Amino acid sequence: MLRSFLKYSSVGGLATIVHYLIFLATVNILLWAPWQATLLAGCIGAFTSYTLNYRYTFLSRAAHHKILPKFMLVAGLGIIIQTLIVAGLSPWIHYLLAQAMATVAGLILTFILNRHWTFS
């Protein structure tokens, strides 16, 4: 399980870089609210994560039509939780700290659900 978590974390790291680039661009260039930026960035990060986790982390051979709906449900839950954390905390603390806290919460939650349900 540790090896799987490390692979998941490295894929998550790449997806997080994608997420943060989009998040920062939409907040600082497009002047979106942090919670809106989190929502968009989370969706794009989820697509990146699915592709890499399917092929690298879990070496899945299952058909996409069976795995993808489960993954999107888990990713959607993660995006909702992260968006709520950022929306709830960003009025009180710096939006990047709120996003970092949301990222950690999302990592733990989605790893557990994806390992034991989506790709099992």
WONORSUL-V300852 format. One record per backbone hydrogen bond with DSSP energy under -1.0 kcal/mol. CO is the residue of the C=O (numbers start at 1). NH is the residue of the N-H. If there is no record, write none. Layout:
CO;NH / CO;NH
This chain:
1;5 / 2;6 / 3;7 / 4;8 / 5;9 / 6;10 / 7;11 / 8;12 / 9;13 / 10;14 / 11;15 / 12;16 / 13;17 / 14;18 / 15;19 / 16;20 / 17;21 / 18;22 / 19;23 / 20;24 / 21;25 / 22;26 / 23;27 / 24;28 / 25;29 / 25;30 / 26;32 / 33;37 / 34;38 / 35;39 / 36;40 / 37;41 / 38;42 / 39;43 / 40;44 / 41;45 / 42;46 / 43;47 / 44;48 / 45;49 / 46;50 / 47;51 / 48;52 / 49;53 / 50;54 / 51;55 / 52;56 / 52;57 / 53;58 / 54;60 / 63;66 / 63;67 / 64;68 / 67;71 / 68;72 / 69;73 / 70;74 / 71;75 / 72;76 / 73;77 / 74;78 / 75;79 / 76;80 / 77;81 / 78;82 / 79;83 / 80;84 / 81;85 / 82;86 / 83;87 / 84;88 / 85;89 / 86;90 / 89;92 / 89;93 / 94;98 / 95;99 / 96;100 / 97;101 / 98;102 / 99;103 / 100;104 / 101;105 / 102;106 / 103;107 / 104;108 / 105;109 / 106;110 / 107;111 / 108;112 / 109;113 / 110;114 / 111;115 / 112;116 / 113;117 / 113;118 / 114;119
